[in-house]
Amino acid sequence: MTEQAERPFLYVVVCAAGIAAGVSKLISAAQERNWQVGVIATPVAMGGFFDAAAVEAQTGRPVRSAWRTPADPRPFPPPDAVVVAPATFNTVNKWAAGIADTLALGTLCEAVGMGVPIAVLPCVADTLAAHPAYRDSLARLRGMGVRFGAAYTGEARPDGGRPDFTWERALDLL
């Protein structure tokens, strides 16, 4: 086996939140911990929420957002773990309901069925986090063994600054 084949493979699912621009921090932290990384993005996240070309250069793999045909080769090996960061209100709710209408959601639904460890860093405004469906979705996903970090709202602190999004926390949850 080659050294690359022996390293565990991490899927990073990126959703459409402004903080997604910093996903390279998570990739760097994962690579420092000896993970190979493949990124799957929601279709909306691909619309400029992060620099896909830079992520491809960093991982050495294409960023995936669309389903492949059966004739297409698998761009990633099966995951040893999955991180969803940032995870949006929409993605959390659809995933908990078993909706797999995008590659990102289909991947998350399959990962639960495979028993793969999954860590989630939500990025959800307080007003959306208060919605009963969101709270129910968190409970349902936790019941499936999904691990959650503290929600990031991006709300300004009293001093006018914004809290840091702790990308590395996702790896600690695994």
GIUR-V961328 format. One record per helix or strand of 2 or more residues. SS is the DSSP state (2 for helix, 1 for strand). FROM is the first residue (numbers start at 0). TO is the last residue. If there is no record, write none. Layout:
ss:SS from:FROM to:TO
ss:SS from:FROM to:TO
//
This chain:
ss:2 from:2 to:5
ss:1 from:8 to:13
ss:2 from:17 to:31
ss:1 from:35 to:40
ss:2 from:44 to:46
ss:2 from:51 to:58
ss:1 from:80 to:86
ss:2 from:88 to:95
ss:2 from:102 to:113
ss:1 from:116 to:122
ss:2 from:125 to:128
ss:2 from:131 to:142
ss:1 from:146 to:147
ss:2 from:167 to:172
//
